[in-house]
Amino acid sequence: MEHGTIEVVGARTNNLRDVSVSIPKGRLVAFTGVSGSGKTSLVIDTLHNEAQLRYLDGLSPFVRQYITQRNRPKVDRVLGLGPTLAVDQRRLNRNPRSTVATITGIDGHLGLLYSRLPAIGAQPAAERQDGPLTTAHFDRATPEGGCADCHGAGGRWWAQEDLIITRPELPLFAGASPWYAKWRSGEHLFIPSLAEKRGVDLGRPWRSLPEEFRHQVLYGTGDEKIEATVDVPNKNETARMTYTSSQPLRGALAEVERLFVNAQTPTAKQRYLPYLRKRPCGGCGGSGFGRVAGSVRLGGVTYPELVEVAVREVRAWAERVAQDLDAGRRAVGEPLLRDLGRRLGLLDRLGLAHLQLSRSAATLSGGELQRTRLAAQLGTELSGIIFVLDEPGNGLHPADKAQLLDIALELRAAGNTVLIVEHDPELIARADWVIDIGPGAGRLGGAVVVSGTPAEAAAEPESLTGRYLAGAGPRLRRTRRPAGDGADWVELHGLRAHNVTAELVRLPAGRLSCLTGVSGSGKSSLLSALATGAAAALAGTASDAVRAVTGLDGFGWVAVVDQEPLGRTPRSNPATYSKAFDIVRRLFAETDTARGRGVDASWFSFNTPGGGRCESCTGYGRKLVDMHFLPDVWVVCDACEGRRYRPEALEIHYQGLAIDQVLELTVAEAVRLFAEPGQLAEILGALHQVGLGYLRLGQSATELSGGEAQRLKLAAAIQRGAASRKAGLVVLDEPVSGLHPSDVQRVVDALDALLDSGNTVVVAEHDIPVAAAADWVIDLGPGAGPDGGAVLAAGPPDTVAAADTPTAGFLRRYTAGLPLLPAPSSTHR
């Protein structure tokens, strides 16, 4: 290899087993293997982290103290490693203030253009300002650029009476209000006392209660104090406590707003959004920008107006501005516009031309967010860089994958090395070199199965990926459940969600439905509207996304199985999330040794102080060491040696294992060990069923990929579906994203398990084999953004395959056994 190689010697990060491998530089190299085999451990956790640490080593100690510490990968040597840029799917930023513009750096380019070239296409507006324009004037997060009234928020969330009282014909605590249907606030206990004081019968319909009482429930009692006394059970005890308080009532509206403002996480805030509506700020019209940004025009458009239009329209605007540059402004404007055009072009090529620059990261699908970050990293003219792309094909329609491949090849042609972690056999086949890690997952993986050309990988009998490269991999199997005339239907009426508009969308109950369409066609929007609309209908509340949802007779619950992280602390893990650890702790508490010492199940929790956990590290197994002028470092706890528990707890054994050894078991090992009790065996079986047999029970949730988190939630949904007396609606956004083809079958089998329990499953998916195996397909499009959102075809896969849509063509190719991507060109080698 004339470009040289990257030499990895003795890599032992995570499950890697002393891996030594040569990686050709200046090439497109695909790292493959089954899910959990160690691909990401080698590429991201070893190569990229090592490159980042080498860069940090060159900084001064003063600077390094402000940079988050990374753990040094376990590897003997890495030779020939240069600077890297990576897009890691495990670190997706969904901060509500993050937008397409901020993620890609386009906001900085536009801020410079608007502050330096304010007179093009309009009368100079800078003359009306108190001082020179800066980029801060076009950043709503700054005092200079934000609206003086709403401080850049664009408006305020207000609680609404009609969202709190949804069925006034019913009693308050018997269906009139979803807010009072559950204990959501301490004010709940004061309502009966207020009713008694006013002589009001809470068993009567809400609308028939005295107006003064209804007003005080919603708007508070002012200065008047209401006294309430209530008996509550003491946690983990048989005794009860009496709680008495006297205070004025804020009222439900003010209480909802208070709790929403004080909620610390997006998930916590989500609990209160069903009772709130956002009112645009009158000062800025909802844009969040201040007076300056709203008055300066460039190319005839203000900054707030520009960020609200689609990327394709911003490209056209940039071309107009470039044409209008005079000689005096060309030196400043041309470099900025050229770089801006390159970034906008990448968004377009990656299927994101439909997005507005102001679109919040929190509203993007997983695939859209991944590709937005990808565009940010690839929008450079650097050479000699190692680009690390973690599953770049995730969330891409087959029509968009050819563009991704071309971009990767252009980076290679510019003198860069491109390392991709990928499962898609068609993308892998276009690489120059393939390094297959395996042969299995977890402890059964972590070794190099083959390192060679795609043809050599296809010929390797030990490589499961090679079988798919050779076209010999098994095709997806599933027995369809036809949605005939006698089927029940879930119907969405008056659907209005982002770009999706439809008067009626029908999905067969008790069946697997698949939403298809190009990226941005509205799949995720329809899926979200279905979930929120159905949940609202079951709760008797209204939904902004859909006028009504019918056909839910017999349904009792809705589960959204997404790729959001499970938790943000090392304590959260598969065992705690699945509730398997609750049962394990009870098993340990029932041993003779534990009974003899008088300890219960809570004593074995590493979240409970004063129990059996190690208090030196408070159950983490690691401690954060303050390095003063160096970044803080996580080190193994010297008191418990990373085992989380005190010696007294580790002396108690169940089936020959201490409790920390149980946490070190993989799911597959635990399945074999715990045939009893039945509830624990069912939980572990569900985890194994969705393809997570390689995960350790105690593996930190912060180490899990989005796909692994999603499959943990799928396992929980399977358990709920089997245990619930009522049917459920389970919605999944790209459930096989990030999975090896051999693992896709496992997930589809898991979906069938949900259907076998009488539930309804709806997925949004780009994977053509999954769409072809569904009972019902709804194809959206024809394009993305404003050009999408319409139902183009609906019916069994064969019916949709006969339609004239982008997805239909790929369904026909798959059915005929043809490749989904065009044949590789000789110039790709």
PyMOL commands that set and color helices and strands:
alter all, ss='L'
color gray80, all
select helices_A, chain A and resi 39-57+61-64+100-104+106-116+126-128+135-138+161-164+172-176+186-198+206-208+211-219+252-262+266-270+273-275+291-295+303-306+311-323+327-349+361-363+366-378+398-413+425-428+442-444+454-458+464-469+523-539+574-577+580-589+592-597+601-604+647-650+659-663+667-673+678-689+701-703+706-723+741-756+768-773+785-787+797-801+806-815+826-828
alter helices_A, ss='H'
color red, helices_A
select strands_A, chain A and resi 5-11+19-24+28-32+77-79+84-87+155-159+225-233+240-248+276-280+297-298+301-302+386-390+417-421+433-438+447-452+489-497+500-508+512-516+546-550+555-561+622-625+633-636+727-733+760-764+776-781+790-795
alter strands_A, ss='S'
color yellow, strands_A
deselect
rebuild
show_as cartoon
